[in-house]
Amino acid sequence: MGGHLDPKNGVFLGTWGDLGCPTPQRITSYSMSPNRQRPLAGAGHAAIFNTFRRFRHQVLYVAPPFIAAYALMNWAIERNEYLNSKPGRLLEGGEE
């Protein structure tokens, strides 16, 4: 096992059967975490109750602007239809 310093190429690791690495000292064992074993554990329960909780906390921030926008758009559509109808044109003094 060579390990002498070669000034041109750096450290010589050794020949192909003996590349200069030490023999393994410990045995490594691998295991899988519980999150990897059951990635969807409790997902159905959490999806139902977490969605309900988040909806309940955000509905008062989201619903009133949507209701106001819907009412305003509904009024504008009805007003446009009225102004483009025969009675609406006569009321505004336009030509028939």
N, CA, C and O atoms as a GROMACS GRO file, in nm:
protein
  384
    1MET      N    1   0.084  -0.116   0.000
    1MET     CA    2   0.000   0.000   0.000
    1MET      C    3   0.090   0.123   0.000
    1MET      O    4   0.152   0.157   0.100
    2GLY      N    5   0.093   0.188  -0.112
    2GLY     CA    6   0.181   0.303  -0.123
    2GLY      C    7   0.110   0.429  -0.082
    2GLY      O    8  -0.009   0.445  -0.111
    3GLY      N    9   0.178   0.517  -0.018
    3GLY     CA   10   0.119   0.641   0.023
    3GLY      C   11   0.220   0.753   0.018
    3GLY      O   12   0.199   0.859   0.077
    4HIS      N   13   0.330   0.731  -0.053
    4HIS     CA   14   0.432   0.835  -0.056
    4HIS      C   15   0.390   0.949  -0.148
    4HIS      O   16   0.311   0.930  -0.241
    5LEU      N   17   0.443   1.066  -0.121
    5LEU     CA   18   0.407   1.186  -0.194
    5LEU      C   19   0.489   1.197  -0.321
    5LEU      O   20   0.612   1.198  -0.317
    6ASP      N   21   0.421   1.206  -0.434
    6ASP     CA   22   0.486   1.230  -0.562
    6ASP      C   23   0.473   1.380  -0.589
    6ASP      O   24   0.361   1.429  -0.597
    7PRO      N   25   0.582   1.454  -0.602
    7PRO     CA   26   0.572   1.599  -0.616
    7PRO      C   27   0.499   1.643  -0.742
    7PRO      O   28   0.443   1.752  -0.745
    8LYS      N   29   0.498   1.561  -0.848
    8LYS     CA   30   0.433   1.600  -0.972
    8LYS      C   31   0.284   1.567  -0.972
    8LYS      O   32   0.203   1.649  -1.016
    9ASN      N   33   0.246   1.449  -0.925
    9ASN     CA   34   0.108   1.401  -0.936
    9ASN      C   35   0.033   1.398  -0.804
    9ASN      O   36  -0.087   1.367  -0.806
   10GLY      N   37   0.092   1.426  -0.694
   10GLY     CA   38   0.021   1.420  -0.567
   10GLY      C   39   0.049   1.290  -0.495
   10GLY      O   40   0.160   1.238  -0.500
   11VAL      N   41  -0.052   1.235  -0.428
   11VAL     CA   42  -0.036   1.114  -0.348
   11VAL      C   43  -0.068   0.993  -0.434
   11VAL      O   44  -0.170   0.990  -0.502
   12PHE      N   45   0.020   0.892  -0.432
   12PHE     CA   46  -0.002   0.767  -0.503
   12PHE      C   47  -0.088   0.677  -0.416
   12PHE      O   48  -0.052   0.644  -0.303
   13LEU      N   49  -0.204   0.638  -0.470
   13LEU     CA   50  -0.297   0.559  -0.391
   13LEU      C   51  -0.264   0.411  -0.391
   13LEU      O   52  -0.303   0.340  -0.297
   14GLY      N   53  -0.196   0.362  -0.489
   14GLY     CA   54  -0.163   0.220  -0.492
   14GLY      C   55  -0.212   0.156  -0.620
   14GLY      O   56  -0.270   0.223  -0.706
   15THR      N   57  -0.188   0.027  -0.634
   15THR     CA   58  -0.230  -0.046  -0.753
   15THR      C   59  -0.378  -0.080  -0.743
   15THR      O   60  -0.442  -0.050  -0.642
   16TRP      N   61  -0.433  -0.144  -0.849
   16TRP     CA   62  -0.576  -0.167  -0.856
   16TRP      C   63  -0.629  -0.260  -0.747
   16TRP      O   64  -0.745  -0.244  -0.709
   17GLY      N   65  -0.558  -0.348  -0.699
   17GLY     CA   66  -0.609  -0.432  -0.591
   17GLY      C   67  -0.593  -0.368  -0.456
   17GLY      O   68  -0.656  -0.412  -0.360
   18ASP      N   69  -0.512  -0.268  -0.447
   18ASP     CA   70  -0.478  -0.208  -0.319
   18ASP      C   71  -0.477  -0.057  -0.338
   18ASP      O   72  -0.371   0.003  -0.353
   19LEU      N   73  -0.596   0.006  -0.338
   19LEU     CA   74  -0.605   0.148  -0.371
   19LEU      C   75  -0.581   0.240  -0.252
   19LEU      O   76  -0.610   0.359  -0.260
   20GLY      N   77  -0.529   0.188  -0.145
   20GLY     CA   78  -0.490   0.275  -0.036
   20GLY      C   79  -0.598   0.310   0.062
   20GLY      O   80  -0.573   0.386   0.155
   21CYS      N   81  -0.719   0.256   0.045
   21CYS     CA   82  -0.823   0.285   0.142
   21CYS      C   83  -0.817   0.180   0.253
   21CYS      O   84  -0.788   0.064   0.226
   22PRO      N   85  -0.846   0.220   0.374
   22PRO     CA   86  -0.838   0.124   0.484
   22PRO      C   87  -0.955   0.024   0.478
   22PRO      O   88  -1.057   0.050   0.415
   23THR      N   89  -0.938  -0.086   0.542
   23THR     CA   90  -1.044  -0.185   0.548
   23THR      C   91  -1.158  -0.132   0.634
   23THR      O   92  -1.135  -0.053   0.726
   24PRO      N   93  -1.282  -0.176   0.607
   24PRO     CA   94  -1.395  -0.127   0.687
   24PRO      C   95  -1.380  -0.167   0.833
   24PRO      O   96  -1.348  -0.281   0.864
   25GLN      N   97  -1.404  -0.071   0.922
   25GLN     CA   98  -1.390  -0.096   1.065
   25GLN      C   99  -1.524  -0.129   1.130
   25GLN      O  100  -1.530  -0.202   1.229
   26ARG      N  101  -1.631  -0.075   1.076
   26ARG     CA  102  -1.762  -0.095   1.137
   26ARG      C  103  -1.859  -0.146   1.031
   26ARG      O  104  -1.839  -0.126   0.911
   27ILE      N  105  -1.964  -0.211   1.077
   27ILE     CA  106  -2.068  -0.257   0.988
   27ILE      C  107  -2.179  -0.151   0.989
   27ILE      O  108  -2.227  -0.113   1.095
   28THR      N  109  -2.218  -0.105   0.873
   28THR     CA  110  -2.322  -0.003   0.862
   28THR      C  111  -2.454  -0.071   0.832
   28THR      O  112  -2.463  -0.153   0.740
   29SER      N  113  -2.554  -0.038   0.908
   29SER     CA  114  -2.688  -0.092   0.882
   29SER      C  115  -2.779   0.024   0.845
   29SER      O  116  -2.765   0.135   0.897
   30TYR      N  117  -2.871  -0.003   0.756
   30TYR     CA  118  -2.964   0.098   0.708
   30TYR      C  119  -3.105   0.060   0.750
   30TYR      O  120  -3.141  -0.057   0.753
   31SER      N  121  -3.183   0.160   0.782
   31SER     CA  122  -3.322   0.137   0.816
   31SER      C  123  -3.406   0.247   0.751
   31SER      O  124  -3.354   0.349   0.706
   32MET      N  125  -3.534   0.223   0.749
   32MET     CA  126  -3.624   0.318   0.686
   32MET      C  127  -3.706   0.388   0.795
   32MET      O  128  -3.754   0.324   0.888
   33SER      N  129  -3.719   0.519   0.783
   33SER     CA  130  -3.794   0.594   0.883
   33SER      C  131  -3.944   0.564   0.871
   33SER      O  132  -3.990   0.523   0.765
   34PRO      N  133  -4.020   0.584   0.978
   34PRO     CA  134  -4.164   0.560   0.972
   34PRO      C  135  -4.235   0.648   0.868
   34PRO      O  136  -4.336   0.606   0.812
   35ASN      N  137  -4.183   0.768   0.843
   35ASN     CA  138  -4.245   0.855   0.743
   35ASN      C  139  -4.232   0.797   0.604
   35ASN      O  140  -4.318   0.818   0.519
   36ARG      N  141  -4.125   0.724   0.579
   36ARG     CA  142  -4.106   0.663   0.448
   36ARG      C  143  -4.188   0.535   0.436
   36ARG      O  144  -4.225   0.496   0.325
   37GLN      N  145  -4.216   0.469   0.546
   37GLN     CA  146  -4.289   0.343   0.540
   37GLN      C  147  -4.437   0.367   0.513
   37GLN      O  148  -4.499   0.292   0.437
   38ARG      N  149  -4.493   0.470   0.574
   38ARG     CA  150  -4.636   0.501   0.556
   38ARG      C  151  -4.650   0.648   0.520
   38ARG      O  152  -4.683   0.729   0.606
   39PRO      N  153  -4.625   0.684   0.395
   39PRO     CA  154  -4.626   0.826   0.361
   39PRO      C  155  -4.765   0.889   0.366
   39PRO      O  156  -4.776   1.011   0.381
   40LEU      N  157  -4.871   0.811   0.353
   40LEU     CA  158  -5.006   0.867   0.354
   40LEU      C  159  -5.082   0.832   0.483
   40LEU      O  160  -5.205   0.832   0.485
   41ALA      N  161  -5.008   0.804   0.590
   41ALA     CA  162  -5.074   0.771   0.716
   41ALA      C  163  -5.148   0.893   0.769
   41ALA      O  164  -5.086   0.996   0.795
   42GLY      N  165  -5.278   0.882   0.786
   42GLY     CA  166  -5.359   0.990   0.839
   42GLY      C  167  -5.391   1.099   0.739
   42GLY      O  168  -5.445   1.203   0.778
   43ALA      N  169  -5.360   1.080   0.613
   43ALA     CA  170  -5.381   1.186   0.514
   43ALA      C  171  -5.530   1.214   0.492
   43ALA      O  172  -5.569   1.329   0.477
   44GLY      N  173  -5.612   1.110   0.491
   44GLY     CA  174  -5.756   1.130   0.471
   44GLY      C  175  -5.819   1.206   0.586
   44GLY      O  176  -5.897   1.298   0.564
   45HIS      N  177  -5.786   1.168   0.707
   45HIS     CA  178  -5.839   1.235   0.825
   45HIS      C  179  -5.792   1.380   0.830
   45HIS      O  180  -5.870   1.471   0.855
   46ALA      N  181  -5.663   1.401   0.805
   46ALA     CA  182  -5.609   1.537   0.808
   46ALA      C  183  -5.666   1.622   0.696
   46ALA      O  184  -5.689   1.741   0.715
   47ALA      N  185  -5.690   1.564   0.581
   47ALA     CA  186  -5.742   1.642   0.468
   47ALA      C  187  -5.882   1.693   0.499
   47ALA      O  188  -5.913   1.809   0.469
   48ILE      N  189  -5.966   1.611   0.557
   48ILE     CA  190  -6.103   1.653   0.586
   48ILE      C  191  -6.105   1.759   0.694
   48ILE      O  192  -6.163   1.866   0.675
   49PHE      N  193  -6.043   1.733   0.808
   49PHE     CA  194  -6.053   1.825   0.921
   49PHE      C  195  -5.966   1.948   0.903
   49PHE      O  196  -6.004   2.056   0.947
   50ASN      N  197  -5.850   1.935   0.839
   50ASN     CA  198  -5.765   2.051   0.816
   50ASN      C  199  -5.828   2.144   0.714
   50ASN      O  200  -5.820   2.266   0.728
   51THR      N  201  -5.890   2.087   0.612
   51THR     CA  202  -5.958   2.171   0.512
   51THR      C  203  -6.074   2.246   0.575
   51THR      O  204  -6.093   2.365   0.548
   52PHE      N  205  -6.152   2.179   0.659
   52PHE     CA  206  -6.263   2.245   0.727
   52PHE      C  207  -6.213   2.356   0.818
   52PHE      O  208  -6.271   2.464   0.821
   53ARG      N  209  -6.105   2.331   0.893
   53ARG     CA  210  -6.050   2.431   0.985
   53ARG      C  211  -6.000   2.553   0.908
   53ARG      O  212  -6.026   2.666   0.948
   54ARG      N  213  -5.928   2.531   0.799
   54ARG     CA  214  -5.875   2.642   0.721
   54ARG      C  215  -5.988   2.720   0.654
   54ARG      O  216  -5.984   2.843   0.648
   55PHE      N  217  -6.089   2.649   0.605
   55PHE     CA  218  -6.204   2.717   0.543
   55PHE      C  219  -6.276   2.804   0.645
   55PHE      O  220  -6.312   2.918   0.616
   56ARG      N  221  -6.296   2.750   0.765
   56ARG     CA  222  -6.368   2.822   0.869
   56ARG      C  223  -6.295   2.951   0.909
   56ARG      O  224  -6.359   3.052   0.937
   57HIS      N  225  -6.162   2.947   0.910
   57HIS     CA  226  -6.087   3.065   0.950
   57HIS      C  227  -6.074   3.168   0.837
   57HIS      O  228  -6.049   3.285   0.866
   58GLN      N  229  -6.090   3.130   0.712
   58GLN     CA  230  -6.069   3.222   0.601
   58GLN      C  231  -6.197   3.267   0.533
   58GLN      O  232  -6.192   3.359   0.451
   59VAL      N  233  -6.311   3.206   0.563
   59VAL     CA  234  -6.433   3.235   0.488
   59VAL      C  235  -6.477   3.380   0.505
   59VAL      O  236  -6.531   3.438   0.410
   60LEU      N  237  -6.457   3.441   0.621
   60LEU     CA  238  -6.500   3.579   0.641
   60LEU      C  239  -6.409   3.679   0.571
   60LEU      O  240  -6.448   3.795   0.554
   61TYR      N  241  -6.292   3.638   0.530
   61TYR     CA  242  -6.204   3.726   0.453
   61TYR      C  243  -6.232   3.716   0.303
   61TYR      O  244  -6.209   3.811   0.228
   62VAL      N  245  -6.283   3.602   0.259
   62VAL     CA  246  -6.298   3.577   0.116
   62VAL      C  247  -6.442   3.597   0.069
   62VAL      O  248  -6.465   3.655  -0.038
   63ALA      N  249  -6.539   3.551   0.146
   63ALA     CA  250  -6.678   3.552   0.100
   63ALA      C  251  -6.737   3.692   0.080
   63ALA      O  252  -6.799   3.714  -0.024
   64PRO      N  253  -6.723   3.788   0.172
   64PRO     CA  254  -6.787   3.919   0.150
   64PRO      C  255  -6.743   3.990   0.021
   64PRO      O  256  -6.828   4.044  -0.049
   65PRO      N  257  -6.613   3.993  -0.014
   65PRO     CA  258  -6.579   4.056  -0.142
   65PRO      C  259  -6.639   3.984  -0.262
   65PRO      O  260  -6.680   4.049  -0.358
   66PHE      N  261  -6.645   3.851  -0.258
   66PHE     CA  262  -6.706   3.776  -0.368
   66PHE      C  263  -6.856   3.804  -0.377
   66PHE      O  264  -6.909   3.817  -0.487
   67ILE      N  265  -6.924   3.812  -0.264
   67ILE     CA  266  -7.068   3.841  -0.264
   67ILE      C  267  -7.092   3.982  -0.317
   67ILE      O  268  -7.184   4.003  -0.396
   68ALA      N  269  -7.011   4.078  -0.273
   68ALA     CA  270  -7.027   4.216  -0.322
   68ALA      C  271  -6.998   4.224  -0.471
   68ALA      O  272  -7.070   4.294  -0.543
   69ALA      N  273  -6.896   4.156  -0.519
   69ALA     CA  274  -6.863   4.157  -0.662
   69ALA      C  275  -6.975   4.092  -0.742
   69ALA      O  276  -7.009   4.139  -0.850
   70TYR      N  277  -7.031   3.983  -0.691
   70TYR     CA  278  -7.141   3.916  -0.761
   70TYR      C  279  -7.264   4.007  -0.770
   70TYR      O  280  -7.327   4.017  -0.875
   71ALA      N  281  -7.298   4.073  -0.658
   71ALA     CA  282  -7.414   4.162  -0.658
   71ALA      C  283  -7.393   4.279  -0.754
   71ALA      O  284  -7.485   4.316  -0.827
   72LEU      N  285  -7.273   4.337  -0.753
   72LEU     CA  286  -7.243   4.448  -0.843
   72LEU      C  287  -7.248   4.404  -0.989
   72LEU      O  288  -7.301   4.476  -1.074
   73MET      N  289  -7.193   4.287  -1.019
   73MET     CA  290  -7.195   4.238  -1.157
   73MET      C  291  -7.337   4.206  -1.202
   73MET      O  292  -7.373   4.232  -1.316
   74ASN      N  293  -7.417   4.149  -1.112
   74ASN     CA  294  -7.556   4.119  -1.144
   74ASN      C  295  -7.635   4.247  -1.173
   74ASN      O  296  -7.714   4.253  -1.267
   75TRP      N  297  -7.612   4.351  -1.090
   75TRP     CA  298  -7.679   4.480  -1.114
   75TRP      C  299  -7.635   4.538  -1.249
   75TRP      O  300  -7.719   4.589  -1.324
   76ALA      N  301  -7.506   4.531  -1.280
   76ALA     CA  302  -7.456   4.588  -1.406
   76ALA      C  303  -7.513   4.514  -1.527
   76ALA      O  304  -7.546   4.577  -1.627
   77ILE      N  305  -7.525   4.384  -1.519
   77ILE     CA  306  -7.581   4.307  -1.631
   77ILE      C  307  -7.728   4.343  -1.651
   77ILE      O  308  -7.772   4.366  -1.763
   78GLU      N  309  -7.804   4.348  -1.541
   78GLU     CA  310  -7.946   4.383  -1.552
   78GLU      C  311  -7.964   4.526  -1.604
   78GLU      O  312  -8.053   4.551  -1.685
   79ARG      N  313  -7.880   4.618  -1.558
   79ARG     CA  314  -7.889   4.757  -1.604
   79ARG      C  315  -7.854   4.767  -1.753
   79ARG      O  316  -7.919   4.841  -1.826
   80ASN      N  317  -7.753   4.693  -1.797
   80ASN     CA  318  -7.714   4.693  -1.938
   80ASN      C  319  -7.825   4.636  -2.025
   80ASN      O  320  -7.855   4.689  -2.132
   81GLU      N  321  -7.886   4.527  -1.978
   81GLU     CA  322  -7.997   4.470  -2.055
   81GLU      C  323  -8.115   4.566  -2.063
   81GLU      O  324  -8.181   4.576  -2.166
   82TYR      N  325  -8.141   4.637  -1.953
   82TYR     CA  326  -8.252   4.733  -1.953
   82TYR      C  327  -8.222   4.849  -2.047
   82TYR      O  328  -8.308   4.890  -2.125
   83LEU      N  329  -8.102   4.903  -2.040
   83LEU     CA  330  -8.069   5.019  -2.124
   83LEU      C  331  -8.064   4.982  -2.271
   83LEU      O  332  -8.082   5.069  -2.356
   84ASN      N  333  -8.041   4.858  -2.304
   84ASN     CA  334  -8.040   4.816  -2.444
   84ASN      C  335  -8.176   4.761  -2.489
   84ASN      O  336  -8.189   4.710  -2.600
   85SER      N  337  -8.276   4.772  -2.403
   85SER     CA  338  -8.410   4.728  -2.442
   85SER      C  339  -8.490   4.849  -2.493
   85SER      O  340  -8.445   4.963  -2.484
   86LYS      N  341  -8.608   4.823  -2.546
   86LYS     CA  342  -8.692   4.929  -2.601
   86LYS      C  343  -8.735   5.030  -2.494
   86LYS      O  344  -8.722   5.150  -2.517
   87PRO      N  345  -8.786   4.985  -2.378
   87PRO     CA  346  -8.825   5.085  -2.276
   87PRO      C  347  -8.705   5.163  -2.222
   87PRO      O  348  -8.719   5.281  -2.190
   88GLY      N  349  -8.591   5.100  -2.211
   88GLY     CA  350  -8.473   5.170  -2.160
   88GLY      C  351  -8.424   5.277  -2.255
   88GLY      O  352  -8.382   5.383  -2.211
   89ARG      N  353  -8.430   5.252  -2.383
   89ARG     CA  354  -8.387   5.351  -2.481
   89ARG      C  355  -8.485   5.469  -2.485
   89ARG      O  356  -8.444   5.584  -2.500
   90LEU      N  357  -8.615   5.439  -2.471
   90LEU     CA  358  -8.713   5.548  -2.470
   90LEU      C  359  -8.696   5.634  -2.344
   90LEU      O  360  -8.712   5.756  -2.351
   91LEU      N  361  -8.666   5.573  -2.231
   91LEU     CA  362  -8.649   5.648  -2.107
   91LEU      C  363  -8.528   5.739  -2.112
   91LEU      O  364  -8.534   5.852  -2.063
   92GLU      N  365  -8.420   5.693  -2.171
   92GLU     CA  366  -8.298   5.773  -2.178
   92GLU      C  367  -8.303   5.877  -2.290
   92GLU      O  368  -8.211   5.958  -2.302
   93GLY      N  369  -8.406   5.877  -2.371
   93GLY     CA  370  -8.421   5.977  -2.473
   93GLY      C  371  -8.346   5.946  -2.602
   93GLY      O  372  -8.329   6.034  -2.687
   94GLY      N  373  -8.301   5.826  -2.616
   94GLY     CA  374  -8.229   5.791  -2.737
   94GLY      C  375  -8.324   5.754  -2.847
   94GLY      O  376  -8.446   5.748  -2.828
   95GLU      N  377  -8.267   5.730  -2.963
   95GLU     CA  378  -8.349   5.692  -3.077
   95GLU      C  379  -8.382   5.544  -3.071
   95GLU      O  380  -8.309   5.465  -3.011
   96GLU      N  381  -8.492   5.509  -3.134
   96GLU     CA  382  -8.536   5.370  -3.135
   96GLU      C  383  -8.473   5.289  -3.240
   96GLU      O  384  -8.501   5.170  -3.252
   0.00000   0.00000   0.00000
